[in-house]
Amino acid sequence: MRRGRVKWFSPELGYGFILIEEDVEVFVHHSDIDLEGFRMLHDGEEVEFEMIETQRGFQAKKVMRIKPDSVSGESNHNENSNE
């Protein structure tokens, strides 16, 4: 399994790209995200995945979030609610 960070992901288009440590972009399709329900990723999110090489380049398979509760800084909203 490889690790990377989501460069961008469009829920409207259903795909995006993961950036791995060697500055290589890896295509990710929503059907390859290992989540239940609506499958999407957030920009900057850390993920783990298997990588294959296709005719068009690298593609991520079996994509899993490394820290699912770190999405979009949700904990920051809770801290500010005391005001």
C-alpha positions in Angstrom: 0.0 0.0 0.0 1.1 3.5 -0.8 0.3 6.7 1.0 -0.4 10.1 -0.4 -2.4 13.3 0.0 -5.4 14.3 -2.0 -4.4 17.1 -4.4 -8.0 17.7 -5.5 -11.2 15.7 -5.8 -14.5 16.8 -7.5 -17.6 15.2 -6.2 -19.5 16.5 -9.2 -17.1 14.8 -11.6 -16.5 11.8 -9.4 -12.7 11.8 -9.7 -9.6 13.6 -8.7 -5.9 13.2 -8.0 -3.7 12.0 -5.2 -0.1 13.4 -4.9 2.5 10.9 -3.7 5.9 11.8 -2.1 7.7 11.7 -5.4 5.5 14.6 -6.8 3.6 12.1 -8.9 -0.1 12.5 -9.5 -2.3 9.4 -9.2 -5.8 9.4 -10.7 -8.6 8.3 -8.3 -12.2 7.5 -9.4 -15.0 7.6 -6.8 -15.7 3.8 -7.4 -12.2 3.0 -6.1 -12.7 4.8 -2.7 -13.3 2.2 0.1 -16.2 4.0 1.9 -19.9 3.3 2.3 -22.5 5.7 1.0 -21.4 8.7 -1.0 -17.7 8.3 -1.9 -15.6 11.4 -1.9 -12.3 12.7 -0.7 -11.3 16.1 0.7 -8.4 18.2 -0.6 -5.3 17.7 1.6 -6.6 14.5 3.2 -4.1 11.7 3.8 -5.0 8.4 2.1 -3.6 4.9 1.7 -4.1 3.0 -1.6 -2.9 0.4 -4.1 -1.5 1.8 -7.3 -1.6 0.4 -10.8 -0.2 1.7 -14.1 -2.6 2.1 -17.0 -2.2 3.3 -20.5 -3.1 6.8 -19.3 -0.9 6.8 -16.2 -1.1 5.8 -12.6 -4.5 5.0 -11.0 -5.4 4.5 -7.3 -7.4 1.4 -6.2 -8.8 0.5 -2.8 -8.4 4.0 -1.5 -8.8 4.4 2.3 -8.6 7.4 4.6 -5.8 7.3 7.1 -7.5 9.7 9.6 -11.2 9.8 8.8 -12.0 12.3 11.6 -9.5 14.9 10.3 -11.8 15.9 7.4 -12.2 19.7 6.8 -11.1 20.8 10.2 -14.4 19.8 11.9 -12.8 20.0 15.4 -12.2 23.7 14.9 -15.9 24.3 14.6 -16.5 22.7 18.0 -13.9 24.8 19.7 -15.5 28.0 18.5 -19.0 27.1 19.5 -18.3 28.2 23.2 -18.5 31.9 22.2 
